[in-house]
């Protein structure tokens, strides 16, 4: 691929700089989230886009708590495999109320992975989607779920609440997967995507990967083909950024031209919609990508 030149990793290039605080609108979003005692992946995962998204009046809600039972090497979310509290039964109502206060017409819900729960939290996702629909007229909802350990009943629970988009991120290429996601499985994630696409063929399936972790062009192309063959129609590709010194370091910063080339390649492979760029994340401008379905 063109644009594969390595860059010095000790300094972020200009194209990776985004506002982290934001304007008055961002402040209002922070106030609502704080008042409602809600978590966002924007904050817990230290997303570089949070100021920008808050300025747009949006946020990605993180349900089922703020502590994860997995130990992915790239993720800033707190880890703890034991002694987690049960899901907060009032959380769906607060998310719906906050979404209404923020005038959201497109809501993205994600969660920590809860391997301690019998259904992985699928029922809580469904309750939240239902509460949003009961509160906001014509709201559209995208769910970004964990793999539920491949449990088909959990996937059926998600399908029955009829999200507008089902998203499960593969995150990285097969070769790097064991080091980055030691408790997860590349093939299981592909199977989750494929099975959901068969359970609910009319609901668009979305996934995403990070680059800059040591993958090569062949790795990425293989991954894109695997995702397309697993029923994925919407794709995100973004730059991995090391959240703290304790996490996996980035190997390189990918230049904008390479992201442009991968977008073209993905569209040629057959994806309906692709968002590919240094600062692209799963829920970044998710409402716009959903229009590509």
C-alpha positions in Angstrom: 0.0 0.0 0.0 1.1 3.6 -0.6 1.8 5.7 2.4 3.3 2.9 4.3 6.3 5.0 5.5 7.1 4.7 9.2 6.9 7.9 11.2 8.7 8.8 14.4 6.4 7.5 17.2 7.6 9.9 19.9 5.5 12.8 18.6 1.9 12.8 17.4 1.4 14.3 13.9 -0.9 17.2 13.4 -3.7 14.9 11.9 -4.1 13.2 15.3 -4.9 16.4 17.2 -8.5 17.0 18.3 -10.1 19.2 21.0 -10.3 17.3 24.3 -12.3 19.9 26.2 -14.8 21.4 23.7 -17.1 24.4 23.8 -20.2 25.3 25.8 -22.2 22.5 24.1 -19.6 20.0 25.3 -19.9 21.4 28.8 -23.6 20.8 28.7 -23.1 17.2 27.6 -20.7 16.7 30.5 -23.2 18.2 32.9 -26.0 15.9 31.8 -23.8 12.8 32.0 -22.6 13.8 35.5 -26.1 14.6 36.7 -27.5 11.3 35.5 -24.4 9.4 36.8 -23.7 7.8 33.5 -20.6 6.3 32.0 -19.3 6.9 28.5 -16.7 5.0 26.6 -15.5 8.4 25.5 -14.1 9.0 29.0 -13.4 5.5 30.2 -11.4 4.6 27.1 -9.8 8.1 26.9 -11.1 8.6 23.4 -9.2 11.5 21.6 -12.5 12.6 20.0 -14.5 13.2 23.1 -14.3 17.0 22.9 -15.3 17.0 19.3 -18.2 14.6 19.9 -19.4 16.4 23.0 -19.4 19.6 20.9 -21.7 17.9 18.5 -24.0 17.1 21.5 -23.3 13.4 21.3 -21.7 10.7 23.5 -21.4 6.9 23.4 -23.0 5.4 26.5 -21.1 2.7 28.4 -23.6 0.4 30.1 -23.2 -2.5 32.6 -20.7 -0.5 34.7 -17.2 0.8 34.0 -15.2 -2.3 34.9 -14.4 -5.0 32.4 -13.8 -8.8 32.9 -11.4 -8.9 30.0 -7.7 -7.7 29.9 -7.2 -6.4 26.3 -3.7 -4.9 26.1 -4.8 -1.8 24.3 -7.8 -0.7 26.4 -7.9 1.9 29.1 -11.0 0.6 30.8 -10.5 -0.8 34.3 -10.2 -4.5 34.6 -11.5 -6.9 37.3 -12.6 -10.4 36.6 -14.4 -10.9 40.0 -16.7 -9.2 42.4 -18.5 -6.9 39.9 -21.9 -5.4 40.9 -25.0 -6.5 39.1 -26.4 -4.3 36.3 -28.1 -1.1 37.6 -31.8 -1.6 36.9 -32.3 2.2 36.7 -29.6 2.7 34.1 -31.8 2.2 31.0 -34.2 5.0 32.3 -31.3 7.4 33.0 -29.8 6.8 29.6 -33.1 7.5 27.9 -33.7 10.6 29.9 -30.2 11.9 29.2 -30.6 11.1 25.5 -33.8 13.1 25.5 -32.2 16.0 27.2 -29.3 15.9 24.7 -31.9 15.8 21.8 -30.4 12.7 20.4 -32.0 11.1 17.4 -29.2 8.5 17.0 -27.9 6.8 20.2 -24.9 4.5 20.4 -24.8 2.0 23.3 -21.7 0.0 24.2 -20.6 -1.9 27.3 -17.8 -3.4 29.1 -17.5 -7.2 28.7 -19.4 -8.9 31.6 -18.3 -12.6 31.5 -19.7 -12.9 35.0 -23.3 -12.5 33.8 -25.2 -15.5 32.5 -26.3 -13.6 29.4 -23.2 -11.4 29.2 -25.5 -8.4 29.7 -27.6 -8.9 26.5 -30.8 -8.4 28.4 -29.6 -5.1 29.8 -28.8 -4.0 26.3 -32.4 -4.9 25.2 -33.9 -3.1 28.2 -32.0 0.0 27.3 -33.0 -0.1 23.7 -36.6 -0.5 24.7 -36.5 2.4 27.1 -34.9 4.6 24.5 -37.7 3.8 22.0 -40.4 4.4 24.6 -38.9 7.8 25.5 -37.8 9.3 22.2 -40.0 9.2 19.1 -38.3 7.7 16.0 -34.9 7.3 17.8 -32.4 5.1 16.1 -30.1 2.9 18.2 -26.8 1.3 17.4 -25.5 -1.4 19.8 -21.7 -2.1 20.0 -21.6 -5.4 21.9 -19.0 -7.7 23.4 -18.8 -11.3 22.0 -21.1 -12.7 24.7 -18.7 -15.7 24.6 -20.4 -16.7 21.4 -23.7 -17.4 23.1 -26.4 -17.5 20.4 -29.2 -16.9 22.9 -27.6 -13.6 23.8 -27.4 -12.7 20.1 -31.1 -13.5 19.7 -31.9 -11.3 22.7 -30.2 -8.4 20.9 -31.9 -9.2 17.6 -35.3 -9.2 19.2 -34.9 -5.6 20.5 -34.3 -4.6 16.9 -31.3 -2.2 17.0 -30.9 -0.2 13.8 -27.2 -1.3 13.6 -25.5 -4.2 15.3 -21.8 -3.6 15.9 -19.1 -5.9 17.3 -15.5 -4.9 16.8 -12.9 -7.4 15.6 -10.3 -4.7 16.7 -7.1 -6.2 15.1 -5.8 -8.7 12.6 -5.5 -12.5 13.2 -1.7 -12.5 13.6 -1.8 -9.9 16.5 -5.0 -11.0 18.1 -3.6 -13.4 20.8 -1.3 -10.8 22.2 -3.8 -8.0 22.1 -7.0 -9.8 23.1 -5.8 -12.9 25.1 -9.2 -13.8 26.5 -11.1 -13.3 23.2 -10.9 -15.2 19.9 -10.6 -13.9 16.3 -12.7 -16.7 14.9 -15.3 -16.4 17.6 -15.8 -12.7 16.9 -16.2 -13.5 13.2 -18.7 -16.1 14.1 -20.7 -13.6 16.3 -20.9 -11.3 13.3 -21.8 -14.0 10.9 -24.5 -15.6 13.2 -26.1 -12.2 13.9 -26.3 -11.4 10.2 -28.1 -14.7 9.7 -30.4 -14.3 12.7 -31.4 -10.7 11.6 -30.5 -10.3 7.9 -32.3 -7.0 7.7 -30.2 -5.3 10.4 -26.9 -3.9 9.2 -23.8 -5.4 10.8 -20.8 -3.3 11.5 -17.3 -3.9 12.8 -14.0 -2.1 13.1 -10.3 -2.5 13.4 -7.3 -0.4 14.6 -4.1 0.0 12.7 -0.6 1.0 13.8 0.0 -2.0 16.0 2.4 -3.9 13.8 0.1 -5.3 11.1 1.1 -5.3 7.5 -0.9 -4.8 4.3 -1.5 -8.5 3.8 -2.8 -8.8 7.4 -5.3 -5.9 6.8 -6.5 -7.2 3.5 -7.1 -10.7 4.9 -9.0 -9.2 7.8 -11.2 -7.1 5.6 -12.1 -10.1 3.5 -12.9 -12.1 6.6 -15.2 -9.4 7.9 -17.0 -9.1 4.5 -17.4 -12.9 4.4 -18.9 -12.7 7.9 -21.8 -10.5 6.9 -20.3 -7.1 7.8 -21.5 -4.2 5.6 -20.3 -1.2 7.6 -16.6 -0.8 8.5 -14.4 1.5 10.6 -10.6 1.7 10.4 -8.8 4.0 12.8 -5.4 4.7 14.3 -4.5 3.0 17.6 -3.3 5.4 20.2 -1.7 4.2 23.4 -3.9 5.4 26.3 -1.2 5.2 29.0 2.3 4.0 29.4 1.0 0.7 30.8 -0.7 -0.3 27.6 0.6 -1.7 24.3 2.6 1.0 22.5 1.7 2.1 19.0 4.2 0.8 16.4 3.6 3.6 14.0 1.3 6.5 13.0 -0.4 5.7 9.7 -0.5 8.5 7.3 -3.8 9.9 5.9 -3.1 8.6 2.4 -3.0 5.0 3.6 -6.4 5.4 5.3 -7.7 6.7 2.0 -6.3 3.7 0.2 -7.8 1.2 2.7 -11.2 2.9 2.3 -11.0 2.4 -1.5 -9.9 -1.2 -1.0 -12.8 -1.9 1.4 -15.4 -0.4 -0.9 -13.9 -2.5 -3.8 -14.2 -5.6 -1.6 -17.9 -4.8 -1.2 -18.6 -3.0 2.0 -21.6 -0.6 1.8 -20.1 2.0 4.0 -16.5 2.7 5.2 -15.1 5.3 7.6 -11.3 5.1 7.5 -9.1 7.7 9.1 -6.7 8.4 11.9 -9.3 9.6 14.3 -12.1 7.3 13.3 -13.5 5.2 16.1 -16.5 2.8 16.2 -19.0 5.4 17.1 -17.4 8.5 15.5 -20.1 10.0 13.4 -21.9 6.7 13.6 -25.1 8.3 12.5 -23.6 9.3 9.1 -22.0 5.9 8.5 -25.4 4.2 9.2 -26.8 6.1 6.2 -24.6 3.9 3.9 -26.5 0.7 4.7 
